[in-house]
Amino acid sequence: MRRSQTEVAVLGALSVAPMTGYAVREAIRDVLGHFWSESFGQIYPTLAALEERELVRRADRAAPYELTARGEVRLRELLAEPAQRVPPRNGLMLRLFFGRQLGPDACRQLLLDAKAEAEEQLARLAAVRAVVAAEDGPDTPYALITLSAGEHTARAALAWAEESLAALLGSSESDAALSRADRPGAAQSGEES
């Protein structure tokens, strides 16, 4: 199944315009990167297999790949299949879930990094949006839909990080107050909790 998803990404990229293998790799990273990642080690073998099956062609080894009529049919078949659901693997959430072991300062830094990453993602998507909107081609409405999803996701990640930082700060203050109250002699010495 992984192979067919790589085929979708490669054939889809070539459906927009003929490209060299390097350009396919860059397009997947730069244009699809906000919602799809592809192992670069899969792209070149996939291109070779697609060429062998006559789904893509090129005039010579230095020429860009282009989609054949058979490749267009195969792309439509693959796109018509149900989207594959992949179990999530989120290293940030894994670390935060076990945050007590990591400690509040390290968790705070993870959240600050997530916030900065979301802000950077929003800036990157704004730049991509400007380029895509200026092209005004037949693929523009579809590209803008996926960009919108990326923007919504980044804004949600930013709001979540800010909310989580506030919650962590509140939790740290509560933990500190409890810690002071638990110290021997705290009640007798008049310390406030």
WOZIDA-V448155 format. One record per helix or strand of 3 or more residues. SS is the DSSP state (H for helix, E for strand). FROM is the first residue (numbers start at 1). TO is the last residue. If there is no record, write none. Layout:
BEGIN
SS/FROM/TO
SS/FROM/TO
END
This chain:
BEGIN
H/2/16
H/21/30
H/40/52
E/65/67
H/69/80
H/91/97
H/99/102
H/104/135
H/140/182
H/186/189
END
